[in-house]
Each structure stands twice: as structure tokens, then as C-alpha cells.
Amino acid sequence: MIRANLQASNRNCTEAIVKLFLNGPDAAQVWMDCAVEVIDTYLTSGADDSIFEEPIFKNTFNNDLNGFLKWENLGKSEQDSPRLRNLLAVNKSVMGHKIGSISPRDMIKAVITANV
């Protein structure tokens, strides 16, 4: 939404998601695939950017996955969850790469900015 110059309000987010699923099934699938990849990687033990490698998960939560996932600061800052923030940054970058004719980011942007 930022790259499409749309304000990230609740209304705009909802409208963008509805547009994706109603008017851009391919874009919606790409978006969902990227989201699932982030979640899967983050929850996979042994992955570089895994939840199990988060310093606070190990040191403060004593490997309590339930407590860490319920934590209010999860993902809010680089200091609180650096592995998640890094994983999100990598995936944002990957979404900008073209595979074939159009990048996932451009595909999603075209759907959410279309006047339907």
C-alpha cells in the first residue's frame, strides 16, 4: 500500500484485501504464498530467522512458545524480535523481484490501485 501511495488505514487495508480476493485471484494467491512462507520459516526450528533463535524467546521467555506468541511486543521493534524483522525485510525484497513478466509487488499494486 505504501508503494501505491495509499494510506495504511483500517479502511484502506480492508478495501485492498477485498480487491485482491475479488478482482485479482492470482495476486491474492501470490500475497498468501508470501505470507505463508514468512510464517512457515519463522516457526521452523533450525531456520536462520526462526522464532527459536530470537534472543528474547531464549533468554526472557525461557523457550515458552505460547508466552512469546502472546507477547504484546512481538514484531514491534528490531530490539524485541530481530529475527522476525529480518525475515520480513528479506521477504519484502523478494516480493520486488520479477519472476517472469511482473513482480509479485507490482501485481498486487496493480490490483489494489485499480478502479473497479
N, C-alpha and C positions, 0 to 999 in steps of 0.2 A: 504494500500500500504506500509505503514511503516513496518508492521509486516511481509510483504512479501519481505522486503529488496528492494523495488522499490523506486527510487527517485520520489518525488511528482512534476514532471514537467508537463507542459500542455500536452505534447505528451503522456506521460505515463498515465495520468489521462484519456485522451480520449481513448487510447487503452484499458485500463482496463474497462471502461464503455461499449465500443463496445463488448469486450469479454463477459461481463456479459450478455448483451442482445442477443448476437448471440449464445453463447455456454452454457450458464447457466441460463435458464429461471427461475429455482427455486431460484437460488442465486440472480438474478435480482429482483425477487419478494420480497425476504427477505430484500434486501437492500432498495427497495422502501417502504416497510412497515415500516421499522425503520425510514426512513426519514420523512414519513408522520406522524408517531407518534410524532416525535420531533416537527414538525411544528404545529400539532394539539394541543399538550399540551401547547406549547409556546403561541399560540393565543387564548387559552381558559381562559376566565375570571374566577377567583376563583382557578385555579390550583396553586400549590405551586411555580412552576418555570415559572409562566406566565409573559408575556410581561407587563401586567398591574401592576405587583409587582416590576418591575425594578425601582430602586431609581431615575435614571436619567429621565426615562419616566415620573415619577410623578413630580419631582422637577424642572427639566430643561425644559422639553418639555410640561409641564402642561397638561399631558394626551393627547397630539396631536399624535395620532397613525400614521397618514400619515407622519408627520415630523420625527418621531422616526424611522420608517422603511426606510426612505430615508437617514438617518444619516450615514455618512461615517465610523464612529467608531463602528457601531453596530456589536457586536460579536468579536471585535478585541482584547479586553483585559478584564481581570477579573474586573477591576475597572469600565469600561464602561457598561458592561452588565453581571453582575454576575449571574443572573437567567438563561440566555441562556447558559453561560459557564457551569454552574452546570448541566443543563438539558443534554447538550452534553456529559459531563463526565459520567453521570448515564447511558445514552444510549450506550456509548462505552463499559461500563462494562457489560451491559445486553447482548450486542452482543457476548461477550465472553463466556456466559453461554450455556451449552449444553441443548437442549430440544430434547430428543430422542437420536439420534446417533451422530449428529455433530452440533457444534455451528454455528450460522449464520456467525461469523467472519471466521471460518475455511472453510465454504462452499464458501464464496466469495473469500477467499485467494486461494483456490484450482483452481477456475475458472480463476482468473486473472494471475496466475503464470503458467498455462498450456500452453504448446507449441502447438498451433493449426495452 
